Amino acid sequence: MAKGHRSQIKRERNAQKDTRPSAKLSYARVSVQKACFVLDAIRGKDVQTALGIVTYNPRYASSLIKKLLESAIANAENNNGMNVEKLYVEECYANQAPTMKRIHPRAQGRAYRIEKRNSHITVVLNER
């Protein structure tokens, strides 16, 4: 148990809060492995280069990550007052979300399971 008054506990918790601009997409209908191909390409790049990479990447996950990156840039500009030219992708990762299980009928009354995987994608920016 934490000691102190409730407002003091909340103040300490908010002081430890991460202030970097970020955006998160929950339950994206793309597997973690497929999303990571695109995320690995933009990690550590400045935002203009990263937007160029995801715009011309043919993968489906790149369209989702492009919207997410634009949202994180807007958050940095409007909420944190950061300069867009100095921003870069500090962290980007995909975590596994709940998997949808489906049944595919097969011969002689059997059924095979199909797993439709989801992911939670997060993009965190910072200023250079």
Biotite code that builds the C-alpha atoms (Angstrom):
import biotite.structure as struc

atoms = struc.array([
    struc.Atom([0.000, 0.000, 0.000], chain_id="A", res_id=1, res_name="MET", atom_name="CA", element="C"),
    struc.Atom([1.178, 3.481, -0.838], chain_id="A", res_id=2, res_name="ALA", atom_name="CA", element="C"),
    struc.Atom([1.433, 5.971, 1.962], chain_id="A", res_id=3, res_name="LYS", atom_name="CA", element="C"),
    struc.Atom([0.040, 9.488, 1.967], chain_id="A", res_id=4, res_name="GLY", atom_name="CA", element="C"),
    struc.Atom([-3.136, 11.227, 0.997], chain_id="A", res_id=5, res_name="HIS", atom_name="CA", element="C"),
    struc.Atom([-5.036, 10.203, -2.135], chain_id="A", res_id=6, res_name="ARG", atom_name="CA", element="C"),
    struc.Atom([-4.177, 13.470, -3.928], chain_id="A", res_id=7, res_name="SER", atom_name="CA", element="C"),
    struc.Atom([-0.493, 13.030, -3.071], chain_id="A", res_id=8, res_name="GLN", atom_name="CA", element="C"),
    struc.Atom([-0.516, 9.492, -4.469], chain_id="A", res_id=9, res_name="ILE", atom_name="CA", element="C"),
    struc.Atom([-2.149, 10.734, -7.689], chain_id="A", res_id=10, res_name="LYS", atom_name="CA", element="C"),
    struc.Atom([0.385, 13.577, -7.972], chain_id="A", res_id=11, res_name="ARG", atom_name="CA", element="C"),
    struc.Atom([3.283, 11.119, -7.686], chain_id="A", res_id=12, res_name="GLU", atom_name="CA", element="C"),
    struc.Atom([1.717, 8.788, -10.241], chain_id="A", res_id=13, res_name="ARG", atom_name="CA", element="C"),
    struc.Atom([1.194, 11.639, -12.734], chain_id="A", res_id=14, res_name="ASN", atom_name="CA", element="C"),
    struc.Atom([4.777, 12.852, -12.222], chain_id="A", res_id=15, res_name="ALA", atom_name="CA", element="C"),
    struc.Atom([6.036, 9.473, -13.481], chain_id="A", res_id=16, res_name="GLN", atom_name="CA", element="C"),
    struc.Atom([3.748, 9.584, -16.530], chain_id="A", res_id=17, res_name="LYS", atom_name="CA", element="C"),
    struc.Atom([5.381, 9.480, -19.956], chain_id="A", res_id=18, res_name="ASP", atom_name="CA", element="C"),
    struc.Atom([4.985, 12.864, -21.704], chain_id="A", res_id=19, res_name="THR", atom_name="CA", element="C"),
    struc.Atom([6.238, 11.815, -25.135], chain_id="A", res_id=20, res_name="ARG", atom_name="CA", element="C"),
    struc.Atom([3.625, 12.143, -27.896], chain_id="A", res_id=21, res_name="PRO", atom_name="CA", element="C"),
    struc.Atom([2.231, 8.804, -28.985], chain_id="A", res_id=22, res_name="SER", atom_name="CA", element="C"),
    struc.Atom([-0.661, 7.112, -30.741], chain_id="A", res_id=23, res_name="ALA", atom_name="CA", element="C"),
    struc.Atom([-2.048, 3.616, -30.248], chain_id="A", res_id=24, res_name="LYS", atom_name="CA", element="C"),
    struc.Atom([-4.236, 1.459, -32.462], chain_id="A", res_id=25, res_name="LEU", atom_name="CA", element="C"),
    struc.Atom([-5.964, -1.349, -30.586], chain_id="A", res_id=26, res_name="SER", atom_name="CA", element="C"),
    struc.Atom([-7.342, -4.517, -32.170], chain_id="A", res_id=27, res_name="TYR", atom_name="CA", element="C"),
    struc.Atom([-5.852, -3.907, -35.618], chain_id="A", res_id=28, res_name="ALA", atom_name="CA", element="C"),
    struc.Atom([-6.793, -6.735, -37.991], chain_id="A", res_id=29, res_name="ARG", atom_name="CA", element="C"),
    struc.Atom([-3.205, -7.552, -38.922], chain_id="A", res_id=30, res_name="VAL", atom_name="CA", element="C"),
    struc.Atom([-0.854, -10.024, -37.287], chain_id="A", res_id=31, res_name="SER", atom_name="CA", element="C"),
    struc.Atom([2.085, -8.842, -35.187], chain_id="A", res_id=32, res_name="VAL", atom_name="CA", element="C"),
    struc.Atom([4.612, -10.378, -37.567], chain_id="A", res_id=33, res_name="GLN", atom_name="CA", element="C"),
    struc.Atom([3.184, -8.541, -40.584], chain_id="A", res_id=34, res_name="LYS", atom_name="CA", element="C"),
    struc.Atom([2.978, -5.219, -38.721], chain_id="A", res_id=35, res_name="ALA", atom_name="CA", element="C"),
    struc.Atom([6.582, -5.543, -37.511], chain_id="A", res_id=36, res_name="CYS", atom_name="CA", element="C"),
    struc.Atom([7.915, -5.615, -41.092], chain_id="A", res_id=37, res_name="PHE", atom_name="CA", element="C"),
    struc.Atom([6.695, -2.037, -41.547], chain_id="A", res_id=38, res_name="VAL", atom_name="CA", element="C"),
    struc.Atom([7.522, -0.900, -37.997], chain_id="A", res_id=39, res_name="LEU", atom_name="CA", element="C"),
    struc.Atom([11.126, -2.087, -38.332], chain_id="A", res_id=40, res_name="ASP", atom_name="CA", element="C"),
    struc.Atom([11.487, 0.035, -41.484], chain_id="A", res_id=41, res_name="ALA", atom_name="CA", element="C"),
    struc.Atom([10.474, 3.311, -39.757], chain_id="A", res_id=42, res_name="ILE", atom_name="CA", element="C"),
    struc.Atom([12.030, 2.876, -36.292], chain_id="A", res_id=43, res_name="ARG", atom_name="CA", element="C"),
    struc.Atom([14.530, 5.664, -35.547], chain_id="A", res_id=44, res_name="GLY", atom_name="CA", element="C"),
    struc.Atom([13.757, 7.666, -38.712], chain_id="A", res_id=45, res_name="LYS", atom_name="CA", element="C"),
    struc.Atom([12.544, 11.270, -38.756], chain_id="A", res_id=46, res_name="ASP", atom_name="CA", element="C"),
    struc.Atom([8.801, 11.627, -39.343], chain_id="A", res_id=47, res_name="VAL", atom_name="CA", element="C"),
    struc.Atom([9.033, 12.936, -42.942], chain_id="A", res_id=48, res_name="GLN", atom_name="CA", element="C"),
    struc.Atom([11.141, 9.931, -43.991], chain_id="A", res_id=49, res_name="THR", atom_name="CA", element="C"),
    struc.Atom([8.882, 7.547, -42.065], chain_id="A", res_id=50, res_name="ALA", atom_name="CA", element="C"),
    struc.Atom([5.768, 8.973, -43.758], chain_id="A", res_id=51, res_name="LEU", atom_name="CA", element="C"),
    struc.Atom([7.435, 8.513, -47.149], chain_id="A", res_id=52, res_name="GLY", atom_name="CA", element="C"),
    struc.Atom([8.287, 4.890, -46.326], chain_id="A", res_id=53, res_name="ILE", atom_name="CA", element="C"),
    struc.Atom([4.778, 3.938, -45.210], chain_id="A", res_id=54, res_name="VAL", atom_name="CA", element="C"),
    struc.Atom([3.124, 5.841, -48.072], chain_id="A", res_id=55, res_name="THR", atom_name="CA", element="C"),
    struc.Atom([4.896, 3.808, -50.759], chain_id="A", res_id=56, res_name="TYR", atom_name="CA", element="C"),
    struc.Atom([5.084, 0.485, -48.910], chain_id="A", res_id=57, res_name="ASN", atom_name="CA", element="C"),
    struc.Atom([2.740, -2.042, -50.589], chain_id="A", res_id=58, res_name="PRO", atom_name="CA", element="C"),
    struc.Atom([1.860, -3.913, -47.375], chain_id="A", res_id=59, res_name="ARG", atom_name="CA", element="C"),
    struc.Atom([-1.618, -3.600, -45.821], chain_id="A", res_id=60, res_name="TYR", atom_name="CA", element="C"),
    struc.Atom([-0.164, -2.759, -42.397], chain_id="A", res_id=61, res_name="ALA", atom_name="CA", element="C"),
    struc.Atom([1.543, 0.331, -43.815], chain_id="A", res_id=62, res_name="SER", atom_name="CA", element="C"),
    struc.Atom([-1.827, 2.036, -44.430], chain_id="A", res_id=63, res_name="SER", atom_name="CA", element="C"),
    struc.Atom([-2.770, 1.500, -40.773], chain_id="A", res_id=64, res_name="LEU", atom_name="CA", element="C"),
    struc.Atom([0.626, 2.677, -39.520], chain_id="A", res_id=65, res_name="ILE", atom_name="CA", element="C"),
    struc.Atom([0.479, 5.765, -41.776], chain_id="A", res_id=66, res_name="LYS", atom_name="CA", element="C"),
    struc.Atom([-2.739, 6.924, -40.111], chain_id="A", res_id=67, res_name="LYS", atom_name="CA", element="C"),
    struc.Atom([-1.251, 6.136, -36.697], chain_id="A", res_id=68, res_name="LEU", atom_name="CA", element="C"),
    struc.Atom([1.931, 8.098, -37.472], chain_id="A", res_id=69, res_name="LEU", atom_name="CA", element="C"),
    struc.Atom([-0.077, 11.105, -38.680], chain_id="A", res_id=70, res_name="GLU", atom_name="CA", element="C"),
    struc.Atom([-2.115, 10.974, -35.464], chain_id="A", res_id=71, res_name="SER", atom_name="CA", element="C"),
    struc.Atom([1.046, 10.901, -33.329], chain_id="A", res_id=72, res_name="ALA", atom_name="CA", element="C"),
    struc.Atom([2.443, 13.895, -35.264], chain_id="A", res_id=73, res_name="ILE", atom_name="CA", element="C"),
    struc.Atom([-0.802, 15.822, -34.686], chain_id="A", res_id=74, res_name="ALA", atom_name="CA", element="C"),
    struc.Atom([-0.658, 14.937, -30.970], chain_id="A", res_id=75, res_name="ASN", atom_name="CA", element="C"),
    struc.Atom([2.917, 16.217, -30.743], chain_id="A", res_id=76, res_name="ALA", atom_name="CA", element="C"),
    struc.Atom([2.057, 19.461, -32.509], chain_id="A", res_id=77, res_name="GLU", atom_name="CA", element="C"),
    struc.Atom([-1.242, 20.259, -30.776], chain_id="A", res_id=78, res_name="ASN", atom_name="CA", element="C"),
    struc.Atom([-0.907, 18.751, -27.292], chain_id="A", res_id=79, res_name="ASN", atom_name="CA", element="C"),
    struc.Atom([2.832, 19.136, -26.632], chain_id="A", res_id=80, res_name="ASN", atom_name="CA", element="C"),
    struc.Atom([3.642, 22.126, -28.871], chain_id="A", res_id=81, res_name="GLY", atom_name="CA", element="C"),
    struc.Atom([6.594, 20.360, -30.508], chain_id="A", res_id=82, res_name="MET", atom_name="CA", element="C"),
    struc.Atom([8.220, 21.319, -33.803], chain_id="A", res_id=83, res_name="ASN", atom_name="CA", element="C"),
    struc.Atom([7.291, 18.835, -36.559], chain_id="A", res_id=84, res_name="VAL", atom_name="CA", element="C"),
    struc.Atom([10.672, 19.173, -38.344], chain_id="A", res_id=85, res_name="GLU", atom_name="CA", element="C"),
    struc.Atom([12.541, 17.936, -35.244], chain_id="A", res_id=86, res_name="LYS", atom_name="CA", element="C"),
    struc.Atom([10.362, 14.874, -34.555], chain_id="A", res_id=87, res_name="LEU", atom_name="CA", element="C"),
    struc.Atom([11.518, 11.297, -35.054], chain_id="A", res_id=88, res_name="TYR", atom_name="CA", element="C"),
    struc.Atom([10.090, 7.837, -34.345], chain_id="A", res_id=89, res_name="VAL", atom_name="CA", element="C"),
    struc.Atom([11.629, 6.872, -31.018], chain_id="A", res_id=90, res_name="GLU", atom_name="CA", element="C"),
    struc.Atom([9.632, 3.694, -30.357], chain_id="A", res_id=91, res_name="GLU", atom_name="CA", element="C"),
    struc.Atom([7.202, 1.659, -32.412], chain_id="A", res_id=92, res_name="CYS", atom_name="CA", element="C"),
    struc.Atom([6.020, -1.803, -31.565], chain_id="A", res_id=93, res_name="TYR", atom_name="CA", element="C"),
    struc.Atom([3.142, -4.234, -32.021], chain_id="A", res_id=94, res_name="ALA", atom_name="CA", element="C"),
    struc.Atom([1.771, -6.439, -29.264], chain_id="A", res_id=95, res_name="ASN", atom_name="CA", element="C"),
    struc.Atom([-0.510, -9.410, -29.677], chain_id="A", res_id=96, res_name="GLN", atom_name="CA", element="C"),
    struc.Atom([-4.249, -8.801, -29.240], chain_id="A", res_id=97, res_name="ALA", atom_name="CA", element="C"),
    struc.Atom([-6.975, -11.431, -28.731], chain_id="A", res_id=98, res_name="PRO", atom_name="CA", element="C"),
    struc.Atom([-7.210, -13.883, -31.615], chain_id="A", res_id=99, res_name="THR", atom_name="CA", element="C"),
    struc.Atom([-10.510, -14.582, -33.370], chain_id="A", res_id=100, res_name="MET", atom_name="CA", element="C"),
    struc.Atom([-11.092, -18.313, -33.785], chain_id="A", res_id=101, res_name="LYS", atom_name="CA", element="C"),
    struc.Atom([-13.004, -19.531, -36.819], chain_id="A", res_id=102, res_name="ARG", atom_name="CA", element="C"),
    struc.Atom([-13.914, -23.011, -38.055], chain_id="A", res_id=103, res_name="ILE", atom_name="CA", element="C"),
    struc.Atom([-13.265, -24.279, -41.580], chain_id="A", res_id=104, res_name="HIS", atom_name="CA", element="C"),
    struc.Atom([-15.206, -27.434, -42.514], chain_id="A", res_id=105, res_name="PRO", atom_name="CA", element="C"),
    struc.Atom([-13.109, -30.261, -43.955], chain_id="A", res_id=106, res_name="ARG", atom_name="CA", element="C"),
    struc.Atom([-13.765, -33.701, -45.416], chain_id="A", res_id=107, res_name="ALA", atom_name="CA", element="C"),
    struc.Atom([-15.529, -36.488, -43.481], chain_id="A", res_id=108, res_name="GLN", atom_name="CA", element="C"),
    struc.Atom([-17.049, -34.201, -40.861], chain_id="A", res_id=109, res_name="GLY", atom_name="CA", element="C"),
    struc.Atom([-13.791, -32.784, -39.579], chain_id="A", res_id=110, res_name="ARG", atom_name="CA", element="C"),
    struc.Atom([-13.228, -29.120, -38.790], chain_id="A", res_id=111, res_name="ALA", atom_name="CA", element="C"),
    struc.Atom([-9.995, -27.175, -38.938], chain_id="A", res_id=112, res_name="TYR", atom_name="CA", element="C"),
    struc.Atom([-9.445, -24.090, -36.831], chain_id="A", res_id=113, res_name="ARG", atom_name="CA", element="C"),
    struc.Atom([-8.528, -20.806, -38.483], chain_id="A", res_id=114, res_name="ILE", atom_name="CA", element="C"),
    struc.Atom([-6.943, -18.163, -36.262], chain_id="A", res_id=115, res_name="GLU", atom_name="CA", element="C"),
    struc.Atom([-7.432, -14.558, -37.321], chain_id="A", res_id=116, res_name="LYS", atom_name="CA", element="C"),
    struc.Atom([-4.784, -12.678, -35.410], chain_id="A", res_id=117, res_name="ARG", atom_name="CA", element="C"),
    struc.Atom([-5.061, -9.097, -34.147], chain_id="A", res_id=118, res_name="ASN", atom_name="CA", element="C"),
    struc.Atom([-2.493, -6.672, -32.772], chain_id="A", res_id=119, res_name="SER", atom_name="CA", element="C"),
    struc.Atom([-2.138, -3.506, -30.714], chain_id="A", res_id=120, res_name="HIS", atom_name="CA", element="C"),
    struc.Atom([0.201, -1.105, -32.556], chain_id="A", res_id=121, res_name="ILE", atom_name="CA", element="C"),
    struc.Atom([1.916, 1.786, -30.737], chain_id="A", res_id=122, res_name="THR", atom_name="CA", element="C"),
    struc.Atom([4.036, 4.640, -32.164], chain_id="A", res_id=123, res_name="VAL", atom_name="CA", element="C"),
    struc.Atom([5.982, 6.961, -29.819], chain_id="A", res_id=124, res_name="VAL", atom_name="CA", element="C"),
    struc.Atom([7.698, 10.111, -31.117], chain_id="A", res_id=125, res_name="LEU", atom_name="CA", element="C"),
    struc.Atom([10.295, 12.438, -29.605], chain_id="A", res_id=126, res_name="ASN", atom_name="CA", element="C"),
    struc.Atom([12.223, 15.601, -30.499], chain_id="A", res_id=127, res_name="GLU", atom_name="CA", element="C"),
    struc.Atom([15.860, 15.613, -31.564], chain_id="A", res_id=128, res_name="ARG", atom_name="CA", element="C"),
])
